[in-house]
Amino acid sequence: MLVSRLLARLIDHGFPGRDANAKASLSITARGSRDAAKAAEIWKATDAIWWQEPDDPNVCVLGVTPFAAELWDGPASQTMAVFEFVMSQLTGAQPNLGENRKVTVRM
């Protein structure tokens, strides 16, 4: 099935935070299937807008498995980021550009 071949791969998606300097990234694997029983199990009345019934040949159930997540929290402003870069050039010290945390999930 073409959809399964396209989706059976790694996907990485970033999410900007409310604060423009905070960002999150979620890495997943995704697989599509034509599992009519699962489609019927999760079927909602609004799905009938696009498909006639759960066993419609165009219905594909998408399953995702997360395996890694990252969070970045940067300086409070671009001005502070520029200041950190300039100070690092003048002093040779590492710039303080915020924090990065990474979690890998073993499935």
N, CA, C and O of each residue as an XYZ file, in Angstrom:
428
protein
N       0.846     -1.167      0.000
C       0.000      0.000      0.000
C       0.897      1.237      0.000
O       1.795      1.349      0.835
N       0.666      2.146     -0.909
C       1.492      3.331     -1.075
C       1.542      4.172      0.191
O       2.616      4.632      0.580
N       0.406      4.380      0.840
C       0.370      5.198      2.052
C       1.282      4.607      3.119
O       2.034      5.340      3.761
N       1.227      3.305      3.317
C       2.077      2.654      4.315
C       3.546      2.825      3.972
O       4.365      3.082      4.854
N       3.882      2.684      2.706
C       5.286      2.845      2.316
C       5.755      4.267      2.572
O       6.896      4.473      2.986
N       4.905      5.240      2.335
C       5.286      6.630      2.552
C       5.396      6.964      4.033
O       6.249      7.756      4.433
N       4.532      6.359      4.850
C       4.495      6.707      6.261
C       5.411      5.874      7.131
O       5.716      6.270      8.255
N       5.858      4.728      6.639
C       6.714      3.849      7.442
C       8.134      4.409      7.446
O       9.071      3.775      6.962
N       8.264      5.573      7.986
C       9.560      6.235      8.035
C       9.587      7.174      9.228
O       8.585      7.365      9.917
N      10.739      7.746      9.452
C      10.897      8.659     10.573
C      10.311     10.018     10.221
O      10.478     10.509      9.104
N       9.636     10.612     11.171
C       9.059     11.933     10.980
C       9.506     12.782     12.157
O       9.461     12.328     13.300
N       9.933     14.001     11.894
C      10.325     14.918     12.948
C       9.518     16.187     12.772
O       9.473     16.760     11.683
N       8.882     16.625     13.848
C       8.051     17.814     13.754
C       8.361     18.737     14.917
O       8.419     18.299     16.066
N       8.558     20.005     14.624
C       8.838     20.995     15.651
C       7.587     21.769     16.017
O       6.710     21.999     15.184
N       7.522     22.164     17.271
C       6.394     22.933     17.777
C       6.922     24.187     18.441
O       7.666     24.088     19.416
N       6.563     25.374     17.946
C       7.000     26.592     18.642
C       6.203     26.756     19.926
O       5.016     26.434     19.974
N       6.853     27.255     20.959
C       6.166     27.496     22.220
C       5.479     28.851     22.201
O       5.622     29.622     21.252
N       4.737     29.128     23.255
C       4.097     30.446     23.373
C       5.157     31.530     23.407
O       4.982     32.607     22.835
N       6.240     31.240     24.072
C       7.388     32.131     24.096
C       8.165     31.844     22.810
O       8.474     30.688     22.519
N       8.476     32.871     22.053
C       9.125     32.685     20.746
C      10.469     31.982     20.856
O      10.984     31.490     19.852
N      11.052     31.922     22.056
C      12.371     31.311     22.207
C      12.320     29.873     22.695
O      13.361     29.227     22.812
N      11.136     29.362     22.979
C      10.999     27.979     23.418
C      10.455     27.148     22.253
O       9.487     27.529     21.594
N      11.098     26.015     22.022
C      10.675     25.148     20.922
C      10.773     23.699     21.374
O      11.611     23.347     22.205
N       9.906     22.867     20.816
C       9.933     21.439     21.103
C       9.932     20.682     19.780
O       9.389     21.152     18.780
N      10.537     19.527     19.792
C      10.585     18.678     18.609
C      10.200     17.267     19.025
O      10.669     16.769     20.049
N       9.355     16.624     18.241
C       8.925     15.260     18.511
C       9.278     14.410     17.294
O       8.887     14.731     16.172
N      10.011     13.337     17.519
C      10.385     12.418     16.450
C       9.574     11.136     16.607
O       9.510     10.563     17.694
N       8.962     10.695     15.527
C       8.086      9.522     15.567
C       8.326      8.647     14.352
O       8.893      9.087     13.352
N       7.890      7.412     14.453
C       7.715      6.587     13.265
C       6.205      6.490     13.051
O       5.434      6.483     14.011
N       5.802      6.416     11.815
C       4.371      6.358     11.505
C       4.105      5.230     10.519
O       4.911      4.950      9.632
N       2.975      4.601     10.693
C       2.559      3.526      9.785
C       1.078      3.686      9.492
O       0.283      4.003     10.377
N       0.728      3.465      8.251
C      -0.672      3.497      7.852
C      -1.154      2.082      7.587
O      -0.390      1.242      7.111
N      -2.417      1.812      7.891
C      -2.973      0.495      7.595
C      -4.437      0.630      7.190
O      -5.080      1.638      7.481
N      -4.945     -0.369      6.532
C      -6.352     -0.393      6.128
C      -7.127     -1.333      7.065
O      -7.880     -2.196      6.614
N      -6.931     -1.152      8.344
C      -7.557     -1.979      9.368
C      -8.987     -1.481      9.596
O      -9.205     -0.548     10.369
N      -9.960     -2.102      8.922
C     -11.365     -1.666      9.005
C     -11.921     -1.821     10.417
O     -12.753     -1.017     10.839
N     -11.476     -2.847     11.160
C     -11.961     -3.046     12.526
C     -11.495     -1.900     13.425
O     -12.273     -1.391     14.231
N     -10.239     -1.495     13.294
C      -9.729     -0.375     14.088
C     -10.403      0.921     13.652
O     -10.742      1.757     14.490
N     -10.598      1.091     12.354
C     -11.276      2.288     11.853
C     -12.683      2.373     12.432
O     -13.131      3.455     12.811
N     -13.384      1.242     12.504
C     -14.742      1.230     13.071
C     -14.698      1.557     14.564
O     -15.595      2.221     15.083
N     -13.662      1.092     15.249
C     -13.519      1.330     16.688
C     -13.340      2.819     17.009
O     -13.864      3.309     18.009
N     -12.604      3.527     16.164
C     -12.324      4.937     16.430
C     -13.179      5.893     15.592
O     -12.988      7.108     15.635
N     -14.111      5.336     14.840
C     -14.968      6.117     13.935
C     -15.798      7.147     14.712
O     -16.365      6.839     15.760
N     -15.858      8.366     14.184
C     -16.700      9.429     14.739
C     -17.723      9.817     13.674
O     -17.476      9.658     12.479
N     -18.863     10.321     14.114
C     -19.924     10.709     13.171
C     -19.412     11.718     12.150
O     -19.825     11.692     10.991
N     -18.528     12.595     12.569
C     -18.006     13.612     11.643
C     -17.125     13.019     10.547
O     -16.905     13.670      9.525
N     -16.612     11.793     10.734
C     -15.794     11.149      9.698
C     -16.604     10.908      8.425
O     -16.045     10.817      7.332
N     -17.930     10.806      8.578
C     -18.798     10.556      7.423
C     -18.818     11.737      6.459
O     -19.332     11.618      5.347
N     -18.270     12.865      6.870
C     -18.152     14.008      5.954
C     -17.217     13.651      4.805
O     -17.436     14.069      3.667
N     -16.169     12.873      5.106
C     -15.167     12.538      4.088
C     -15.315     11.130      3.532
O     -15.000     10.895      2.366
N     -15.791     10.181      4.346
C     -15.894      8.789      3.917
C     -17.280      8.267      4.241
O     -17.935      8.753      5.163
N     -17.727      7.278      3.484
C     -19.068      6.744      3.709
C     -19.142      5.871      4.954
O     -20.123      5.925      5.696
N     -18.112      5.068      5.186
C     -18.109      4.138      6.321
C     -16.678      3.723      6.636
O     -15.783      3.962      5.824
N     -16.436      3.106      7.793
C     -15.073      2.740      8.188
C     -14.362      1.790      7.230
O     -13.134      1.808      7.142
N     -15.128      0.953      6.503
C     -14.447      0.028      5.580
C     -14.319      0.598      4.168
O     -14.038     -0.138      3.222
N     -14.526      1.911      4.025
C     -14.283      2.597      2.746
C     -12.817      2.350      2.355
O     -11.933      2.495      3.199
N     -12.544      1.983      1.108
C     -11.164      1.687      0.703
C     -10.223      2.891      0.812
O      -9.004      2.721      0.760
N     -10.764      4.092      0.962
C      -9.922      5.282      1.097
C      -9.593      5.614      2.553
O      -8.843      6.555      2.815
N     -10.143      4.854      3.503
C      -9.855      5.092      4.918
C      -8.539      4.411      5.270
O      -8.321      3.242      4.950
N      -7.677      5.156      5.929
C      -6.388      4.637      6.370
C      -6.218      4.999      7.838
O      -6.369      6.163      8.208
N      -5.909      4.029      8.668
C      -5.650      4.271     10.080
C      -4.166      4.573     10.231
O      -3.312      3.799      9.798
N      -3.876      5.699     10.847
C      -2.493      6.117     11.040
C      -2.081      5.823     12.473
O      -2.723      6.278     13.420
N      -1.018      5.067     12.623
C      -0.473      4.777     13.949
C       0.893      5.422     14.073
O       1.711      5.331     13.158
N       1.145      6.069     15.193
C       2.437      6.721     15.399
C       3.081      6.206     16.685
O       2.395      5.895     17.659
N       4.399      6.123     16.667
C       5.169      5.709     17.832
C       6.265      6.744     18.063
O       7.189      6.853     17.257
N       6.175      7.504     19.150
C       7.239      8.479     19.432
C       8.498      7.767     19.911
O       8.416      6.760     20.613
N       9.670      8.293     19.530
C      10.904      7.696     20.026
C      11.889      8.721     20.568
O      12.860      8.344     21.224
N      11.669      9.994     20.315
C      12.563     11.012     20.868
C      11.834     12.346     20.943
O      10.954     12.642     20.134
N      12.219     13.140     21.929
C      11.666     14.483     22.075
C      12.780     15.404     22.538
O      13.647     14.999     23.313
N      12.757     16.641     22.064
C      13.731     17.633     22.485
C      13.026     18.931     22.830
O      11.983     19.261     22.266
N      13.610     19.655     23.761
C      13.089     20.945     24.167
C      14.235     21.940     24.171
O      15.294     21.668     24.737
N      14.033     23.088     23.544
C      15.003     24.161     23.551
C      14.374     25.368     24.236
O      13.230     25.724     23.954
N      15.108     25.978     25.114
C      14.660     27.208     25.755
C      15.807     28.195     25.631
O      16.829     28.059     26.303
N      15.635     29.192     24.767
C      16.714     30.123     24.451
C      16.672     31.392     25.270
O      15.848     31.536     26.173
N      17.576     32.324     24.947
C      17.615     33.610     25.648
C      16.275     34.343     25.555
O      15.465     34.081     24.666
N      16.066     35.259     26.489
C      14.790     35.982     26.571
C      14.495     36.818     25.331
O      13.331     37.081     25.031
N      15.517     37.232     24.616
C      15.276     38.065     23.433
C      16.409     37.891     22.433
O      17.463     37.342     22.757
N      16.179     38.363     21.220
C      17.232     38.323     20.204
C      18.392     39.217     20.605
O      19.550     38.919     20.309
N      18.074     40.319     21.282
C      19.126     41.228     21.739
C      20.075     40.506     22.681
O      21.292     40.669     22.587
N      19.518     39.702     23.596
C      20.355     38.940     24.521
C      21.178     37.890     23.787
O      22.324     37.637     24.158
N      20.618     37.282     22.760
C      21.365     36.292     21.980
C      22.542     36.952     21.281
O      23.649     36.413     21.287
N      22.311     38.121     20.675
C      23.398     38.856     20.011
C      24.454     39.238     21.046
O      25.651     39.093     20.796
N      24.015     39.725     22.208
C      24.948     40.084     23.283
C      25.810     38.881     23.659
O      27.026     39.017     23.800
N      25.196     37.695     23.824
C      25.948     36.491     24.178
C      26.968     36.132     23.099
O      28.090     35.739     23.418
N      26.590     36.264     21.824
C      27.528     35.977     20.732
C      28.702     36.951     20.754
O      29.851     36.534     20.609
N      28.428     38.233     20.933
C      29.487     39.247     20.965
C      30.418     38.994     22.147
O      31.639     39.030     21.992
N      29.852     38.739     23.326
C      30.677     38.484     24.502
C      31.531     37.234     24.329
O      32.672     37.193     24.789
N      30.989     36.221     23.671
C      31.785     35.005     23.463
C      32.967     35.289     22.539
O      34.043     34.718     22.717
N      32.774     36.169     21.550
C      33.862     36.524     20.653
C      34.935     37.350     21.371
O      36.126     37.207     21.095
N      34.504     38.210     22.289
C      35.443     39.068     23.019
C      36.195     38.313     24.105
O      37.379     38.562     24.332
N      35.509     37.390     24.777
C      36.114     36.709     25.932
C      36.594     35.294     25.643
O      37.404     34.751     26.394
N      36.102     34.687     24.559
C      36.457     33.300     24.262
C      35.613     32.294     25.030
O      35.776     31.085     24.867
N      34.703     32.801     25.874
C      33.825     31.914     26.651
C      32.677     31.424     25.777
O      32.339     32.044     24.769
N      32.086     30.306     26.178
C      30.921     29.783     25.461
C      29.728     30.718     25.683
O      29.505     31.168     26.807
N      28.956     31.019     24.624
C      27.769     31.851     24.829
C      26.691     31.072     25.589
O      26.551     29.861     25.414
N      25.943     31.769     26.422
C      24.831     31.154     27.138
C      23.584     31.324     26.287
O      22.910     32.352     26.357
N      23.284     30.321     25.491
C      22.159     30.416     24.556
C      20.947     29.631     25.014
O      20.062     29.329     24.213
N      20.900     29.300     26.284
C      19.733     28.597     26.797
C      20.026     27.139     27.056
O      21.180     26.718     27.131
N      18.954     26.376     27.192
C      19.077     24.967     27.532
C      18.485     24.084     26.443
O      17.591     24.490     25.700
N      19.006     22.877     26.370
C      18.486     21.862     25.462
C      18.370     20.573     26.252
O      19.322     20.153     26.908
N      17.208     19.947     26.190
C      16.986     18.658     26.844
C      16.483     17.678     25.795
O      15.667     18.025     24.941
N      16.979     16.454     25.871
C      16.586     15.432     24.902
C      16.212     14.162     25.637
O      16.902     13.740     26.565
N      15.107     13.551     25.212
C      14.647     12.289     25.782
C      14.479     11.298     24.647
O      13.826     11.599     23.648
N      15.064     10.116     24.795
C      14.876      9.051     23.817
C      14.106      7.934     24.488
O      14.467      7.487     25.577
N      13.045      7.483     23.839
C      12.189      6.448     24.391
C      12.511      5.134     23.683
O      12.472      5.053     22.455
N      12.824      4.125     24.457
C      13.085      2.794     23.878
C      11.774      2.023     23.849
O      11.145      1.825     24.888
N      11.365      1.592     22.676
C      10.103      0.870     22.525
C      10.383     -0.582     22.261
O       9.452     -1.371     22.102
